[in-house]
Amino acid sequence: MKQKTFPVEKSDLIALLLTLGSLFLVSRIGILGGFNIGFSIGGILAFSIGFIYVFKKKADSKVFGVLLYMLTVALLLSFSLTNDNVIKFCTLVFLAFLSVFLLCSVSDNVSLKNGTYMSFINTATITVERVFEGLLITGKSYIEKITKNKSKNIVYIIIGVVISVVLLCIVLPLLSSSDIAFGSLVESLFKNGALLVVALIITLAMLPGIYSFMFSLRKQSREDSQKVKTIGKIPNVLFNIVLGAVSVVYCVYAVSQLAYITKAFAFLLPEDFTAAQFARSGFFQMGAISFINFALLAITAMLVKRTGKKIPVSTKSLLAFLCLFTMFYISTAIIKMLKYISLYGLTHLRVLTSVFMLMLAAIFFVMLLRVFIPKIKYAKAVVVICAMSLLCVSLVDTKTVIAEYNYTQYKEGKIQIDVEQIGSLGVSGIPTLVKLSEDEDKKVSDDAIRELMYVTEKVYTNAFDKEPDEEFTLKKDSFYQYNLSWLRAKKAIDEGVDMTMDYEAFNEYYYNEYLNEETTTEAYEEVF
């Protein structure tokens, strides 16, 4: 790195203040608000500030950058829609990668012209460099700004912040007293001093690394040394032998298992197989084969010696066969899973594994196209496919879909309803449990009410210990703690079920049952 400091401009100071404010919102109403609507609001604001701040007109693939920005915003919006913590965690991890990848590309620090695995490697390298060295660079740049007779702006900024705080202390109470809704929002933000302190600590912990990363991206660009170069030097005969041997084994295996695979497509279970064993075996086989074939594809593409700038035809043909066989094998695993779902309905795991398999199939299809059309930028395609897969399971609220699908299939007489499984979906399962509580089957309705009484605790604070004639107390008291699933659950309970049972009797029955103590018929009947 040739230059150790950079001039600090007004735009940098504005970005610093906006980043500080947006990160505080992320901390207070996002992280401490339970990763719901508040996280969507704070996250979109913080990411938009970073995107605008580092964006450079000379960067490659600006249109693709805007597309990724829209996908990122959509993924952030999903936190206000879904109640699925597993999906939220996966989305959060992917968002960290997607944000870094996008900011590095639109700031012209990583080139996407070639669109290969090198885009990911360069992103990882630049990120480590910009975060750690960026802390030192940013600090030195700001110190230089203050010490070289340019401290007046800094002083004015400090004065402006102080005046703003004083004015806000006057304006906020006035606005709060004039409007109940705004007053409730302000009260929820500031009534708990401990949460404010925690939010401030989280903000100050995140600010140096995030801002220095953006500052470095804005001030620097990629160097010529980062241009992608062909590194393949190993003759293709070595890869042809390995790929050929594997391909022969795949062909023999496919022929020997032809009847088995055909049964999968015909929706027939092989002898001595349960539907669960049939589906699980297909998934684990698919996972192992996909991993092996992907590794072979990647290693061959990186190391094989080109003829001119192209992979030799013989090697290319073997790579194409690997892609085709993997896609075929994934399709058999998907068919097996569909058979399982048709018999027993949807579960959280079945949905996630099905989406994962479809995502893998799409990735291998892109790799197949890349074999024959080298101009295809598969790195971009892989990122978009992964983002779209996450959107499919987050924007629609997977758990709600599972509950509604199983209820519909049950009503059509295709499956037996598992009321406990619906209850395990948490808040997302409440609307379906409300409908099941009115089912003609007495046992189903009783089981649904029992599950409702337990799951309702996640919506109301005193669902278990409610006194006679006492109204429920809302568990969430601020709009930024809501998500769409929670609002649907509350509406379903308020409008669709009479929660007037003997809670004390239910508590005794429930705790005895789940503590593995004997539950008498009398105790059960006392509740219902």
N, C-alpha and C positions, 0 to 999 in steps of 0.2 A: 504494500500500500504506500503510494508515493506521498500523499498529502495527509498530514496528521490532524489538521483542523480545517474547518470550513466556516465561511461567513454565516452568521446567524441573522436571518432576515425577519421582517415582520410576519411573513407567512409561517415561519417556524415557531415564533412566539404564540401566534394565534392557534396553531395546531397543538402546541403544548397545553394551552389552557383548555381547548375543546376536548383534547384527549383526557385530561384530568377530570373534567366534568362528566364525560361519557363513561369513563371507567368507574366513577363513583356511582353513577346510576346502575351500571352493570352489577356492582357489588351490593348496593343497598336494595334495589327492587328486583334484581335478577338472581344473584347467587343466594342472598339471604331471603329472597322471596320465593324460593323453591323451584327455580328454573321454569317459570311459567310465563305469563304475559309480560311481566317485568323484564325477564331476560331477553325476550324478543325485542322489546322497545330499546333497552340499553344496548343490546348487541348490535342491532341494525344501525343505531346512531354511531356507536364506536367504530364499527367496521366501515361505514360510509365516510367518516372523517379520515380514516387511514387510507382508504381507496382514493379519495380526491387528493389527499396530500402527496402521495407518492406517484400518482399517475403522470406519465410522460408521453407526449405526442409522438416521439420517435420510437416508442416501444413496438416490438413485433406483436402481431395478432391483437390489435386493440378491440376488434369486434368480438373475438373469443373472450377477451378480458371482461367485456360488458356482459356477455352470456354467463360467465362464471360468477360475476357480481350478482346477477339476478338469481342464480341457483343458490348462492350463499344467503341472500336475503330470504329466499323461500325456506331454506333449512332453518334459519333463525326463527321464522314465523311458526314453524312446526312446534316449537316449545309452548306456544300458547294454545295449541290444539290437542295435543296428546297427553295422556297421563301415564305413558309407558316409560318407566325409568331405564329399562334396558336400551330402548331406542334412543332415549335422550342421551345416554352415555355414549353410545356408538356415534350419534350425530355430533356430539361435542368433540370427540376425538377426530372425526373426519373434518369437522370445521376448522380445527387447529391446522391440519395439513392443507386444506383447501385455501385458507386465508393466506398462509405463508406462500404457497405455490402461486396464488393470484397476485399478491403484492410484489413478489420477486419478478414476475413476468411483466406486469404493467409499468413497473419502474425501470424497465430495460436492464435489469440485473441478470436475468436469465432469458435466453433466446428460445422461442418455441418454433422456430422455422423448421428445424429438422423433425421435431415432435417424437423423439425416441426416448428410451430409458435415460439418456443423458440429461434430459430436462429435469428428471427427478433427482439425479445425482448432483447436478449443479445447484438445484434448489436447496438440498440438504447442506451442501458445502457453504453456499452463500449465507444461509440462515445462521449456521454456527459462527461464521466469521463476523457477520453484521451484529449479532447479539452481543458477543463477548468483546470484540474490538470496538463495536459501536458505542458501548458504555464509555470507554476511554475517550473516543473521538468526540462524542457529544459533550461530555464534561469539559474537555479542553476547549472546545469551540465556544461554549457558553462562558467559561472563565475568561477567554480572550476577548469576548464581546464586552464583558463588564470592565476589564482592566485597561482597555485601550481607549480610554476617554469616550466610551460609547455607553456609559451606564445610565444616561438620562432616561432612555426608554424603559429600562428595567425599573427604575425608580417610579416612573409614571404608571407603569403596569401595576406595581405593588400598591400605589395610592389608589388606582382605579379599582382594584380588587377590594380594598378596605372600604371605599365609598359604596361599592356595590353591595357589600355585606350589610352595611348600615341601612341602606335604602330598602333592601329586602326584608330586614327586620321590621321595617315600618309598613311596607306594602303588603307583605304576606298576611299579617293579622287583619288588615282592612279587607282584603279580598276574601279571606276565610270567613269573616263575619257576615259578608254580603251574600255568600252562596254556600249552601249546605254541602253540596257534592264536592266542591273545591276544598272546603274546610275539612271534610273527612279525609281527603287525599293528603293534605298538608299534615294533619294530625297523625295519620298513619306513618308518615315518613319521619316525623321528628319526635313522636311521643316517647320512643324508647331510646334513651341516650346510649345505652350499652351497644345496641345494634348500630348506631351511628358511628361509634368509636371503632367497632369491628369492621364496618364498611370502609372507614377511612384507612384503617391498617391494610386491608386487602388492596385498596386502591393504590396506596403508596408502595406496596410490594410489587404490584404489576406495572406501575407507570415507568420506572427506569428502563426495564427490559423492552417493553413494547414501544415506547417513544424513541429510544436510541436505535432500535431496529428500523423504524420508519424513517428517522432522521438520516441514517446511513444509506438506506435505499434511495432516498430523495437526492442526496448529494453525490452519489456515486453511480456508475454504470458498469456493465460487464466489460471485461477486457478481451482483447483478441485471443488470449490464451485459453479462454473458456469456450471457444468455438469447438463444436463436436468434430472429432476426427475418427476415421475408421481405424479400429484397433485390431481387426481380425488378421491373424498371421499363421493360423494352423491350417494345413491342407485339408480339403474337404473329405478326403478318403477316410480319415479317422472318424469324422462325424457320420459319414455314410454307413460305416460298419456298425456303429452304435445304434443309429437310428433304424437301420435296416433290421438288425437283430430284434429290437423292440417291436418294430412293425410286424415282423413275422409272428412273434408271440401273440400280439394283439389279434392278428387274423385268425390264428389257430384257436385262440380263446373264444373269439366271436362265433366261430363255426361250432365249436364244442358246446357252447351255451346257447345255440340258436333257439332251441325249444324254450328254454328258460326266458330268454329275452322276448320271444314271440308272445309268451304267456303274459308278460308284463304289459305289452301293448294290447292284448286281448282282455285285460282285466281279469285274468284267471290266476288264482293262487297256486303255486307249485305244491306238491304233496309235502307233508311234514313242515310246512311253513305257516306261521300265523301272519296276519296282515302287518302286525308290528314288526316282526322279524324280517318280513319281505321288504318293508319300507326302509328300516334301519340298515339292512345289509346293502341296499342300493345306494343309500346316501354315503356310507363310509367307503364303499368301493369307489364311488364317483369322486369323493374328496381326495383319496389317495392317488388315483390315476390322474386327476386334473393337476395335482401338485407336481407329480413326476413329469408329466408332459409339458407343463408350463416351464419347469426348470430346464428341460431339454431344449425347448424353443429359445429361451433367453440365452442360455450358454452358447448354443450354436450361432445365434444371431450376433453375439458379441465377438466370438473368437474365430469363426470360420474365415478363411482367406477368400476374398472376392475375386471374381473374374472381371477385371475392370472395376466397376463399382457395384456389381451385382453378385448375389449368391449363386453358385453353380446350379444348373437346372436339376441335376440329380438330387442334390441336397434340398433344394426348394420343394421338389415333389414329395420327399419323405416328410418334410415339415408340414406340408399341406395335408398329408395323410394323418399325421398326429392330431392336427386340429379337427379334421372331420371325424375321426374316431372318438375324440374327446366329446365333441358335440353330440354324437350319437349316444354315447354312454351316459351323458348327462340327461338326455331325453328319456332314457329308460328309467333312470332314478326318479325323474319327475313323474313319470307315469305310475311308478310304484307308490309314490307319495299320494298321488291323486286317488289311487285305489284305497289307501289307508283312510284318507279324508272322507271318501264316499261312505265308508262303513262306520266311522266313529266321529266324524265332524272335525272342526278346526280346533287347534290349540295354538298357544303362543309360539311354541317351538316349531310346530309344523308349518306355520306361516313364515317364520323367519328362515327356516331351512329351504323352503320352496323359493322364496325371493332370492336367497343366496345362490341357489342352483341356476335360476334364470339369469342372474347377473354373470355367473361364470360362463354360461352358454353365450351370452352377448359378447363377453370379452374374447372368447376363443373365436367367435365369428369375425371380430375385428382383426385378430391376429391372422386368420386365414386370408382375409382381404389384403393384409399387409404383405403376405408372402408373394402375392401376384401383382400388387400395386404398391410399389415402394414409396410412392408419394404420399400415401395415407399417413397422417400424423397420429399414430395409435396412442401416444401418451395423452393427447387431448381427449380422444374417444374414451379411454379407460377412466379418466377423471369424470367425464360427463356421465358415463354409465353408472359409476359408483354413486355419484350424487343423485341421479334419478332413482336408483334403487332405494336409497335412504328416504327420498321424498315419498316414494310409494308406500312405505310402511310408517311414515310419520304424519304426513298431511291428512291421511284418511283415518287416523287413530285405529291401529290394528286391533286392539282389544275390543273396541266397540263393534268392529266388523265381525270378529270371531263370535261374540255373543249373539248378534243379530242373525248371522248365518246359521248357527246351531239351533236357534229358536225356530227359524223358518223351516229348516230340515226336520226338526222334531214335529212341528205342526203338520207337515206333509207326510209324516209317518215313515221317513227314511232312516232316522237314527233315534236312539234313546237319548234323552236329555240328561246330562250330568250337571245337576244343580250346583254341586260343590265346585265343579270346574268353572262354572259361570261366576260363582262367588269369588274364586281365586283371581279373577280379572280385576278385582278391586272396584274402584269408582266407575270404571267403564262398563262393568257388568250390571250396575244398579238398574238402569232402565229396563233391561231384559228380565231381571229378577222381579221387578214390579209387575210385569206382564205375566210371569210365571206364578206369581202369588195369587192370581185369579184363575189358574188353570183348573180344568174339570177334574183332573186327577188329584185326589185329596193329598196323597203323599208328596206329589210334586209341589203343590201349592204350600204345604206345611214346610217342606224343605226350603222353598224359596223364601218364605217369611223368616225362617231361622237364619238363613244366610244374609238376608237384608238387615236384620237386627245387628249382625256383626259388622257388615261392611258399612252400615250407616255411620258408625263411629268415625269414619274418615271424612264425613261431610258435616256432622254435628258433634259438638264437643261433649255433650251430656247424653249421648245415645244410650249408654249402658245404665247410667245412674240417674236417669230422669225421674223426678218426683211426680206424684199424681198431679195432673192438671198443669204441669210445668211446660212451658214452651221450649222448643229446641233452641240452643245457642249456636250460631254459625261458627264453624271452625276457622274459616278464613274471613278476615275483617278488612281486607284491602283488595282493590280490583287487580293489582299486579300479582297477587297470589293465585288468581283464578287461572283455569284453562277450560277449554270447551267441554272436555269430558266431565269435569267437576260441575260445571253449570248444568249440563244435561242431567247428571245424577240428582242434583238438588231439585230441579224442576220435576223429575219423575217421582221423587218421594213426596214433594209438596202437593202434587196434583193427582197422583195415581194410587196411593196406598194409605190405609188407615193404620198408623203405628200406635195402637192403643192397647198393647198387650201388657202382661205383667212382667215388667223388666226384671224385677227381683227374682222371680221364678226362672226367667230365662237365664240370668246370670248363673244361678246355681246349676241349672241343667247344662249350660254350655261349658262352664269351667270343669264340672265333673267329667264331662265327655272328653275334653281335650287334655285332662290330667290323667286319662286312662283309668278313671274310677268308674264303678258301676253306675249306670244311669237307668233308673227304673222307668217303667212305662207310665207310672203315676206322675213322675216329674215331667215327662214329655207332655202328657195330656194337660198338666197344670198350666203349661205355657200356652197351649193352643185350645 
